[in-house]
Amino acid sequence: MTPAGKTTHMPAGQFKAVCLKVLDGVAESRVPVTITKRGVPVARLVPVDPPAPLFGALAGTVAHCEDLLAPIGDEWDALR
């Protein structure tokens, strides 16, 4: 999450000169940078949200069946 209400403005020429430093700064501080051209905003550099954890990602997607060997219903056989 980015800090509420914080953003930095930077002219495109200055951004071009220090692009890699700005990228590192946004990643570290989580504060977005608005890039302007002649005072008009043209792009916004925002930090990427961290990836969701893999553990538990599929929770609730599997159904539990009481008896796997029980006969299949007539409706299922009719669909063949």
C-alpha positions as CSV (number, residue, x, y, z in Angstrom):
1,M,0.0,0.0,0.0
2,T,1.2,3.5,-0.7
3,P,1.2,6.2,1.9
4,A,-2.0,8.2,1.7
5,G,-1.7,11.4,-0.2
6,K,2.0,11.2,-0.9
7,T,3.3,11.5,-4.4
8,T,6.3,13.1,-6.1
9,H,6.3,15.0,-9.3
10,M,9.3,14.9,-11.7
11,P,9.9,16.4,-15.1
12,A,10.5,13.9,-17.9
13,G,14.0,15.2,-18.6
14,Q,15.1,14.7,-15.0
15,F,13.4,11.3,-14.9
16,K,15.3,10.2,-18.0
17,A,18.6,11.2,-16.3
18,V,18.0,9.3,-13.1
19,C,15.5,6.6,-14.1
20,L,17.1,3.6,-12.4
21,K,17.5,5.5,-9.1
22,V,13.9,6.6,-9.2
23,L,12.8,3.0,-9.8
24,D,14.8,1.8,-6.8
25,G,13.4,4.7,-4.7
26,V,9.8,3.9,-5.6
27,A,10.3,0.2,-4.8
28,E,11.9,1.0,-1.4
29,S,9.7,3.9,-0.3
30,R,6.4,2.8,-1.9
31,V,5.7,6.4,-2.8
32,P,4.4,6.9,-6.4
33,V,6.1,9.3,-8.8
34,T,4.2,11.4,-11.4
35,I,6.3,12.2,-14.5
36,T,5.4,15.5,-16.2
37,K,6.2,17.0,-19.6
38,R,6.0,20.8,-19.6
39,G,4.1,20.6,-16.3
40,V,1.4,18.2,-17.6
41,P,1.3,14.8,-16.0
42,V,2.0,12.1,-18.7
43,A,2.9,9.0,-16.6
44,R,2.7,7.7,-13.1
45,L,5.2,5.3,-11.7
46,V,3.7,3.2,-8.8
47,P,5.1,0.3,-6.8
48,V,4.0,-3.2,-7.6
49,D,2.0,-5.0,-5.0
50,P,3.7,-8.0,-3.4
51,P,2.7,-11.4,-4.8
52,A,0.1,-13.3,-2.9
53,P,1.5,-16.2,-0.9
54,L,1.3,-19.6,-2.6
55,F,0.4,-21.4,0.7
56,G,-3.4,-21.5,1.0
57,A,-4.0,-20.1,-2.5
58,L,-6.3,-23.0,-3.4
59,A,-8.1,-23.1,-0.1
60,G,-11.8,-23.9,-0.6
61,T,-11.5,-25.1,-4.2
62,V,-11.7,-28.9,-3.5
63,A,-14.9,-30.7,-2.6
64,H,-14.9,-33.5,-0.1
65,C,-16.8,-36.7,-1.1
66,E,-18.0,-39.0,1.6
67,D,-17.8,-42.3,-0.4
68,L,-15.7,-42.4,-3.5
69,L,-16.7,-45.9,-4.4
70,A,-20.5,-45.3,-4.2
71,P,-22.5,-46.1,-7.4
72,I,-22.9,-43.2,-9.8
73,G,-26.5,-41.7,-10.0
74,D,-28.8,-42.5,-13.0
75,E,-28.6,-39.0,-14.2
76,W,-24.8,-39.3,-14.7
77,D,-25.2,-42.5,-16.7
78,A,-27.8,-40.8,-18.9
79,L,-25.3,-38.1,-19.9
80,R,-23.0,-40.6,-21.6
